[in-house]
Amino acid sequence: MELLKELTQAWGVSGREKNVRKIIREQVKVMADEVVTDAMGNLIVLKKGNGSPDGKKIMFSAHMDEIGFQVTHIMGDGRVKVCSVGWTWTSSAYNDKVVFQNGTIGVVGCDGPVEEAKNKAQQLYIDIGCDSKEETEKYVQVGDYAGFIGNWYEMKGDKITAKTFDDRAGCYAMIKALEKNDGSGPNDVYYVFSVQEEVGCRGAVTSAERIRPDIGVSIDVSPDHYYPNDLTGANKVGAGVGVTIGNPSAMLDEYLVNEMLACCQENEIPYQRDVMDRGGTDASSINQSGIGVRVAGISIIDRFPHSQSSVISKKDLEATIDLIDKYSKRTFRFEEEW
């Protein structure tokens, strides 16, 4: 788990993912047949199959970026005003620490009661310890990015907490699945570590256009519903890997979903049926690329997502790795209906 810990602690707000990409590239370069970084910053890793005529091009996608803030202006009293990069919770950020790309540490405050901010990041400010605009500008400039600080801790019940399990846990699972891929399966497998998912699944657009896959699979987190929160559903941390059945951003292919369920059952992989009623994943971009791509989704159930203190299960993560590995080696036969 040391690699996952390193990935979670890396700084990589959307559009600034290079630290994360460097860590992943070092891990995958000795295992892959081809490694490419495109103009967007996506890391595209190919492991070729055995050349079977039944082989497909499968694209797995997990995003490297994380949510954060961008500086909009600096006040005369030294406070740093920001906007949100991706979906951030004002109440989660309030009175906690953030770190800028250059290492400057700040504490998040709010103009008035945080309850009245109603999740508007523009109501927040960051205090870096300076008392004037001139002093602050020595360390922070308009346009700079800040990310959360969320240390790694082991918890009871085989669970862990840290920032950015969304989606460094997915990146970790893909790396570990690549380690298991010896090229004996029928499919050419593309492991895409995408950028800018949190601001609109942008990296998956260009990577899917480049690969033109037959099958696209997003690997991302999905929120836990077991404890009360603002969402409703059946997901539970610790109940197995999530096989995505419903996703508001993309309609999952029925055949691919059924094959994934069968894959779990045949290989005794603990799983749960995941339905998201809010949000989306890279599946949406892959689905609508080219002339259309069949898509499915694999989910790591995440409690308290988009915060400094997400919680996931080690057992769920192991099941995720197992599913990616087994699914990538499956033979797929599409039936054409006209």
C-alpha positions as CSV (number, residue, x, y, z in Angstrom):
1,M,0.0,0.0,0.0
2,E,3.0,2.3,0.1
3,L,2.4,3.2,-3.6
4,L,-1.2,4.2,-2.9
5,K,-0.1,6.3,0.0
6,E,2.5,8.1,-2.2
7,L,-0.2,8.6,-4.8
8,T,-2.7,10.1,-2.4
9,Q,-0.2,12.5,-0.9
10,A,1.0,13.8,-4.3
11,W,-0.2,17.2,-5.3
12,G,-2.2,17.2,-8.6
13,V,-5.1,19.6,-9.0
14,S,-6.9,19.4,-12.4
15,G,-4.6,20.7,-15.1
16,R,-1.5,20.3,-13.0
17,E,-1.2,16.5,-12.7
18,K,2.5,16.2,-13.6
19,N,3.6,15.1,-10.1
20,V,1.2,12.2,-10.1
21,R,2.0,11.3,-13.7
22,K,5.8,11.1,-12.9
23,I,5.1,8.6,-10.1
24,I,2.9,6.4,-12.3
25,R,5.2,6.5,-15.3
26,E,8.1,5.2,-13.1
27,Q,5.9,2.3,-12.0
28,V,4.5,1.3,-15.4
29,K,7.4,1.9,-17.9
30,V,9.0,-1.5,-17.2
31,M,5.7,-3.4,-17.6
32,A,4.3,-1.9,-20.7
33,D,4.7,-2.4,-24.4
34,E,4.2,1.3,-25.0
35,V,4.0,4.4,-22.9
36,V,2.8,7.8,-24.3
37,T,2.0,11.1,-22.8
38,D,-0.3,13.1,-25.0
39,A,-0.7,16.9,-25.4
40,M,-3.4,17.0,-22.8
41,G,-1.2,15.2,-20.3
42,N,-2.9,11.8,-20.3
43,L,-0.6,8.9,-19.6
44,I,-1.5,6.1,-22.1
45,V,0.0,2.7,-21.3
46,L,-0.4,-0.2,-23.7
47,K,-0.1,-3.9,-22.9
48,K,-0.6,-6.0,-26.0
49,G,-2.5,-9.3,-26.0
50,N,-1.6,-12.6,-27.7
51,G,-2.8,-11.6,-31.2
52,S,-6.0,-13.6,-31.1
53,P,-8.5,-12.8,-33.9
54,D,-11.2,-12.5,-31.2
55,G,-9.2,-9.8,-29.3
56,K,-10.6,-6.4,-28.7
57,K,-9.1,-3.0,-27.8
58,I,-10.0,-2.3,-24.2
59,M,-9.5,1.1,-22.6
60,F,-9.5,1.3,-18.9
61,S,-9.5,4.9,-17.6
62,A,-8.7,6.3,-14.1
63,H,-8.1,9.9,-13.5
64,M,-5.0,11.5,-11.9
65,D,-6.4,14.9,-11.0
66,E,-7.9,16.1,-7.8
67,I,-10.3,18.9,-6.8
68,G,-9.0,22.2,-5.4
69,F,-9.1,25.9,-5.6
70,Q,-7.7,28.6,-7.9
71,V,-6.8,32.1,-6.9
72,T,-9.1,34.8,-8.3
73,H,-7.7,37.9,-6.5
74,I,-5.8,39.0,-3.4
75,M,-7.4,41.3,-0.9
76,G,-5.7,44.4,0.6
77,D,-5.5,42.7,4.0
78,G,-3.6,39.7,2.5
79,R,-6.5,37.3,2.2
80,V,-6.5,35.1,-0.9
81,K,-9.9,34.8,-2.7
82,V,-10.6,31.7,-4.7
83,C,-12.9,29.8,-7.0
84,S,-13.5,26.1,-7.1
85,V,-11.7,23.6,-9.4
86,G,-14.1,20.7,-9.6
87,W,-16.8,20.1,-7.0
88,T,-15.6,21.2,-3.5
89,W,-17.5,21.4,-0.3
90,T,-17.2,24.7,1.4
91,S,-18.1,23.2,4.8
92,S,-15.4,20.5,4.3
93,A,-12.7,23.0,3.4
94,Y,-13.6,25.5,6.1
95,N,-11.0,26.0,8.9
96,D,-8.8,23.3,7.4
97,K,-5.4,23.6,5.6
98,V,-4.6,23.7,1.9
99,V,-1.3,23.7,0.1
100,F,-0.3,25.7,-3.0
101,Q,1.7,24.1,-5.8
102,N,4.9,25.9,-4.5
103,G,4.4,24.5,-1.1
104,T,2.9,27.5,0.6
105,I,0.4,26.5,3.3
106,G,-2.9,28.3,4.0
107,V,-5.9,27.9,6.2
108,V,-9.4,28.3,4.7
109,G,-11.8,30.9,6.2
110,C,-15.2,32.2,5.1
111,D,-16.8,35.6,4.6
112,G,-19.5,35.2,7.2
113,P,-21.1,32.0,8.5
114,V,-20.0,29.0,6.4
115,E,-23.6,27.8,6.6
116,E,-24.7,30.8,4.5
117,A,-22.0,30.2,1.9
118,K,-24.2,27.5,0.4
119,N,-21.3,25.7,-1.2
120,K,-20.1,28.8,-3.0
121,A,-16.3,28.7,-3.0
122,Q,-16.3,32.4,-3.8
123,Q,-17.3,33.0,-0.2
124,L,-14.1,31.4,1.0
125,Y,-10.7,32.9,1.5
126,I,-7.3,31.5,2.3
127,D,-5.1,32.9,5.0
128,I,-1.3,32.2,4.3
129,G,-0.2,34.3,7.3
130,C,0.4,37.6,5.5
131,D,-1.3,40.9,6.5
132,S,-1.1,42.8,3.2
133,K,-1.6,42.2,-0.5
134,E,2.0,43.1,-1.2
135,E,3.3,40.5,1.3
136,T,1.0,37.8,0.1
137,E,2.0,38.4,-3.6
138,K,5.5,37.3,-2.7
139,Y,4.2,33.8,-2.3
140,V,0.9,33.5,-4.1
141,Q,-0.3,35.0,-7.4
142,V,-3.6,35.3,-9.1
143,G,-4.2,32.0,-11.0
144,D,-2.3,29.8,-8.6
145,Y,-3.8,26.5,-7.5
146,A,-4.3,25.1,-4.1
147,G,-5.1,21.5,-3.1
148,F,-6.3,19.8,0.1
149,I,-4.0,18.4,2.8
150,G,-5.2,15.0,3.9
151,N,-2.8,12.7,5.6
152,W,-2.9,8.9,5.3
153,Y,-4.1,6.9,8.3
154,E,-4.8,3.2,8.9
155,M,-8.2,2.7,10.4
156,K,-10.1,-0.2,12.1
157,G,-11.9,-2.8,10.0
158,D,-9.2,-2.9,7.3
159,K,-10.1,0.6,6.1
160,I,-7.9,3.6,5.3
161,T,-8.4,7.3,5.1
162,A,-6.6,10.0,3.1
163,K,-7.3,12.7,0.5
164,T,-7.7,12.0,-3.2
165,F,-8.7,8.3,-3.2
166,D,-10.8,9.9,-6.0
167,D,-9.2,8.7,-8.1
168,R,-5.7,7.8,-7.0
169,A,-7.2,4.5,-5.7
170,G,-8.3,3.8,-9.3
171,C,-4.9,4.6,-10.6
172,Y,-3.3,2.3,-8.1
173,A,-5.7,-0.5,-9.0
174,M,-4.8,-0.1,-12.7
175,I,-1.1,-0.3,-11.9
176,K,-1.5,-3.4,-9.9
177,A,-3.7,-5.0,-12.6
178,L,-1.0,-4.2,-15.2
179,E,1.5,-6.0,-13.0
180,K,-0.7,-9.1,-13.4
181,N,-1.1,-8.8,-17.2
182,D,1.5,-11.0,-18.8
183,G,0.1,-10.5,-22.3
184,S,-1.4,-14.0,-22.5
185,G,-5.0,-12.7,-22.9
186,P,-6.7,-12.0,-26.2
187,N,-7.1,-8.3,-25.8
188,D,-4.9,-5.3,-26.3
189,V,-5.3,-3.4,-23.1
190,Y,-4.8,0.4,-22.8
191,Y,-4.5,1.7,-19.2
192,V,-5.2,5.4,-19.4
193,F,-4.3,7.7,-16.5
194,S,-6.4,10.6,-17.5
195,V,-6.3,14.3,-16.7
196,Q,-9.0,16.9,-15.9
197,E,-11.8,14.5,-15.0
198,E,-13.0,16.7,-12.2
199,V,-13.6,19.6,-14.5
200,G,-15.6,17.7,-17.1
201,C,-13.9,14.4,-18.0
202,R,-11.8,16.2,-20.5
203,G,-8.7,14.0,-20.7
204,A,-10.7,10.9,-21.6
205,V,-12.1,12.7,-24.6
206,T,-8.7,12.9,-26.4
207,S,-7.3,9.6,-25.2
208,A,-10.4,7.7,-26.4
209,E,-10.1,9.5,-29.8
210,R,-6.5,8.4,-30.0
211,I,-7.1,4.8,-29.1
212,R,-10.5,4.2,-30.7
213,P,-11.3,1.3,-28.3
214,D,-13.9,-1.4,-28.8
215,I,-14.6,-1.3,-25.1
216,G,-14.2,1.5,-22.5
217,V,-14.2,1.0,-18.8
218,S,-14.0,3.8,-16.3
219,I,-12.4,3.0,-12.9
220,D,-13.5,5.6,-10.4
221,V,-14.9,6.0,-6.9
222,S,-18.6,6.0,-6.1
223,P,-20.1,7.4,-2.9
224,D,-21.0,5.2,0.1
225,H,-24.6,5.3,1.1
226,Y,-24.4,3.1,4.2
227,Y,-24.1,6.0,6.6
228,P,-26.5,8.9,6.3
229,N,-25.5,11.7,3.9
230,D,-27.0,13.8,1.1
231,L,-27.3,10.9,-1.3
232,T,-29.4,7.7,-1.3
233,G,-28.5,4.3,-2.6
234,A,-27.1,0.9,-1.7
235,N,-23.3,1.3,-1.9
236,K,-21.3,0.3,1.2
237,V,-17.6,0.5,1.9
238,G,-16.4,-3.0,2.5
239,A,-19.0,-4.9,0.5
240,G,-16.9,-5.5,-2.5
241,V,-16.0,-3.9,-5.8
242,G,-18.7,-1.8,-7.4
243,V,-20.0,-3.0,-10.8
244,T,-21.6,0.1,-12.2
245,I,-25.2,-0.5,-13.2
246,G,-26.4,3.1,-13.4
247,N,-24.5,6.4,-14.1
248,P,-26.2,9.7,-15.0
249,S,-23.4,10.7,-17.4
250,A,-23.4,7.5,-19.5
251,M,-25.7,4.6,-20.3
252,L,-23.7,1.5,-19.5
253,D,-23.7,-1.3,-22.2
254,E,-26.0,-4.1,-21.1
255,Y,-23.8,-6.9,-22.5
256,L,-20.6,-5.5,-20.9
257,V,-22.3,-5.0,-17.6
258,N,-23.6,-8.6,-17.7
259,E,-20.2,-9.9,-18.6
260,M,-18.7,-8.0,-15.7
261,L,-21.2,-9.5,-13.3
262,A,-20.5,-12.9,-14.7
263,C,-16.7,-12.3,-14.3
264,C,-17.2,-11.5,-10.6
265,Q,-19.3,-14.6,-10.0
266,E,-17.1,-17.0,-12.0
267,N,-14.0,-15.8,-10.2
268,E,-15.6,-15.4,-6.7
269,I,-14.8,-11.7,-6.6
270,P,-16.9,-9.9,-3.9
271,Y,-19.0,-7.3,-5.7
272,Q,-21.9,-4.9,-5.3
273,R,-24.3,-3.4,-7.8
274,D,-23.4,0.3,-8.0
275,V,-25.9,2.9,-9.0
276,M,-24.9,6.6,-9.0
277,D,-27.7,9.1,-9.1
278,R,-25.4,12.1,-9.3
279,G,-22.1,12.9,-10.9
280,G,-20.3,11.1,-13.6
281,T,-17.0,9.4,-14.8
282,D,-14.7,9.1,-17.8
283,A,-17.2,6.6,-19.2
284,S,-19.2,9.5,-20.5
285,S,-16.4,10.8,-22.7
286,I,-15.3,7.4,-23.9
287,N,-19.0,6.5,-24.7
288,Q,-19.4,9.5,-27.0
289,S,-16.0,9.4,-28.7
290,G,-15.5,8.6,-32.4
291,I,-18.6,7.0,-33.7
292,G,-19.5,5.7,-30.2
293,V,-18.0,3.2,-27.8
294,R,-19.6,0.5,-25.6
295,V,-18.8,1.4,-22.0
296,A,-18.9,-0.1,-18.5
297,G,-17.7,1.0,-15.1
298,I,-15.8,-0.3,-12.1
299,S,-16.3,1.5,-8.8
300,I,-14.3,1.7,-5.6
301,I,-16.9,2.7,-2.9
302,D,-15.7,5.8,-1.1
303,R,-17.1,7.3,2.1
304,F,-16.8,11.1,2.5
305,P,-15.6,11.6,-1.1
306,H,-14.3,15.0,-2.3
307,S,-12.9,15.7,1.2
308,Q,-9.6,15.6,3.0
309,S,-10.7,12.4,4.8
310,S,-12.2,9.9,2.4
311,V,-12.5,6.3,3.6
312,I,-12.1,3.1,1.5
313,S,-11.7,-0.6,2.2
314,K,-8.5,-2.4,1.4
315,K,-10.5,-5.5,0.7
316,D,-12.6,-3.6,-1.9
317,L,-9.4,-2.4,-3.5
318,E,-8.1,-5.9,-3.8
319,A,-11.4,-7.0,-5.4
320,T,-11.1,-4.0,-7.8
321,I,-7.6,-5.1,-8.9
322,D,-8.8,-8.7,-9.4
323,L,-11.8,-7.6,-11.5
324,I,-9.7,-5.4,-13.8
325,D,-7.3,-8.2,-14.3
326,K,-9.9,-10.9,-15.0
327,Y,-12.1,-8.7,-17.1
328,S,-9.2,-7.5,-19.3
329,K,-8.5,-11.2,-20.2
330,R,-12.0,-12.0,-21.1
331,T,-13.2,-12.9,-24.6
332,F,-16.0,-10.6,-25.8
333,R,-18.3,-11.4,-28.7
334,F,-20.7,-8.6,-29.8
335,E,-23.9,-9.6,-31.5
336,E,-25.0,-7.2,-34.2
337,E,-28.6,-6.3,-34.3
338,W,-30.0,-4.3,-37.2
